Amino acid sequence: MKYKSDFMKNVFLLCAIALIAVGFSACSLDNINPDQPGVPITGKSDTSTTVIANTSLVGTWNIVTDTVSYQGNFMYHGTAGDQYIFTKYGNLYINNGFNAQVDTAVYTIYSDNTVKYTTSYWKANNTASRVPLTVGPYKISDLTSNTLTLTEDIKSNSTTYYEQIKFTKAP
């Protein structure tokens, strides 16, 4: 009788383990906040436990205009919901209707008054990637309690890229 009881306990335990394993394997990483790869600038993809040293950009900034000059000139006028959200922990969340862009990134402000960010997830024109991509440097100017301008001006022998994003602070 003891043999049958032990056998039933083992079968029950095996079924419970199998059920738990099936439950975990059914979860998609996109739905359970996956671990993100380290980001080259900071070595972290989430700095949510340490407040950064320079918090001058912290807040929600609405895009007024996003002017791009690269193989043509484009000016995008921001609409409701087009924002850059800089957190005090060094995280940046971007929602920009220009190219249907969504970014999740870690940003760093440098002593020369520039900012760079490295994406841990980005999506533009319905194409998504988790490959880290460093963006910038953007020169920080016109920074007041209500306005911000970020300008990127890259010149090389083969190309010139210019972008200027003007923001107003969200209430």
C-alpha positions in Angstrom: 0.0 0.0 0.0 2.8 2.4 0.8 4.3 1.8 -2.7 1.0 2.8 -4.3 0.7 6.0 -2.1 4.3 7.0 -3.0 3.7 6.4 -6.6 0.6 8.6 -6.6 2.5 11.4 -4.8 5.2 11.2 -7.5 2.7 11.3 -10.3 0.9 14.3 -8.8 4.2 16.1 -8.3 5.3 15.3 -11.8 2.0 16.6 -13.2 2.2 19.8 -11.2 5.8 20.4 -12.4 4.7 19.8 -16.0 1.7 22.2 -15.7 4.0 24.9 -14.3 6.5 24.4 -17.1 3.8 24.6 -19.8 2.5 27.8 -18.2 6.0 29.4 -18.3 6.6 28.3 -21.8 3.3 29.7 -23.0 4.3 33.2 -21.9 5.8 35.4 -24.6 8.8 37.6 -23.5 7.1 40.6 -25.1 4.2 40.3 -22.6 6.2 39.8 -19.4 8.7 42.7 -19.5 11.8 40.8 -20.7 15.3 41.4 -19.5 16.9 43.8 -21.9 20.5 43.7 -23.1 23.1 46.0 -21.5 23.5 49.4 -23.1 27.0 50.6 -24.1 26.8 54.1 -22.7 25.9 53.2 -19.1 26.3 49.5 -19.1 22.7 49.2 -17.9 19.4 49.1 -19.7 17.4 50.2 -16.6 18.7 52.7 -14.1 15.4 52.8 -12.2 17.1 52.5 -8.7 19.5 55.4 -8.9 18.7 59.1 -9.6 21.0 60.5 -12.3 23.3 63.4 -11.5 21.9 65.9 -14.0 18.1 66.0 -14.0 17.7 69.2 -16.1 15.7 67.4 -18.8 13.4 65.5 -16.5 9.8 65.7 -17.4 7.4 65.2 -20.3 8.3 67.3 -23.4 5.8 67.7 -26.2 7.2 67.9 -29.7 6.5 71.3 -31.4 8.6 70.6 -34.5 11.1 68.0 -35.7 13.2 69.3 -38.6 15.3 66.8 -40.4 17.8 67.5 -43.3 19.3 64.4 -44.8 18.9 63.6 -48.5 16.1 66.2 -48.5 14.5 68.5 -46.0 11.5 67.6 -43.8 9.7 69.3 -41.0 7.3 67.4 -38.8 4.8 69.3 -36.7 4.1 67.5 -33.4 0.6 66.4 -32.6 -1.0 65.4 -29.3 0.8 62.4 -27.8 4.2 63.2 -29.5 6.5 63.3 -26.6 9.9 62.6 -25.1 9.6 61.6 -21.4 12.9 61.9 -19.6 12.9 60.3 -16.1 15.1 61.1 -13.1 16.5 57.6 -13.4 18.0 58.2 -16.9 15.3 56.4 -18.9 13.8 58.0 -22.0 10.5 57.1 -23.6 9.8 58.5 -27.1 6.5 58.6 -29.0 6.9 60.5 -32.2 4.4 60.4 -35.1 7.2 61.2 -37.5 7.9 57.7 -39.0 5.6 56.2 -36.3 8.6 56.1 -34.0 8.6 54.6 -30.5 11.8 54.3 -28.4 12.7 53.0 -25.0 16.2 54.2 -24.1 18.7 55.2 -21.5 20.1 58.7 -21.8 23.2 60.5 -20.6 23.8 64.2 -20.3 27.5 65.2 -20.8 29.5 68.2 -19.4 29.6 69.8 -22.9 25.8 70.3 -22.7 25.0 67.4 -25.1 22.8 64.4 -24.6 23.0 60.9 -26.1 20.7 58.0 -25.7 20.9 54.3 -26.4 17.8 52.5 -27.4 17.0 49.1 -25.8 13.8 48.9 -27.9 12.8 51.0 -30.9 10.1 50.8 -33.6 9.7 53.0 -36.7 7.5 52.4 -39.7 6.2 49.1 -38.2 9.8 47.7 -37.9 11.0 46.9 -34.4 14.4 46.1 -33.0 16.0 45.3 -29.6 19.5 45.9 -31.0 21.1 48.8 -29.0 21.5 51.9 -31.1 23.2 55.0 -29.9 21.6 58.3 -31.0 23.2 61.7 -30.8 24.9 63.8 -29.6 22.2 66.4 -29.5 23.2 69.9 -28.3 20.9 71.1 -25.6 19.8 74.7 -26.0 16.9 77.0 -25.2 16.3 75.0 -22.0 13.9 76.8 -19.7 11.1 75.6 -17.5 8.8 75.5 -20.6 11.0 75.1 -23.7 13.8 72.8 -24.9 15.7 72.5 -28.2 17.8 69.5 -29.1 20.0 69.8 -32.2 22.1 67.1 -33.9 24.5 68.3 -36.6 26.7 65.6 -38.1 29.1 66.3 -41.0 31.4 63.9 -42.6 33.0 63.5 -46.0 30.2 61.4 -47.4 27.1 62.9 -45.7 25.5 65.7 -43.7 22.7 65.0 -41.2 20.9 67.7 -39.3 18.0 67.4 -36.9 16.5 70.0 -34.6 13.6 69.1 -32.3 11.8 71.9 -30.5 9.7 71.1 -27.4 7.3 72.6 -24.9 7.0 71.2 -21.4 3.8 69.3 -20.8 1.6 70.7 -18.0 
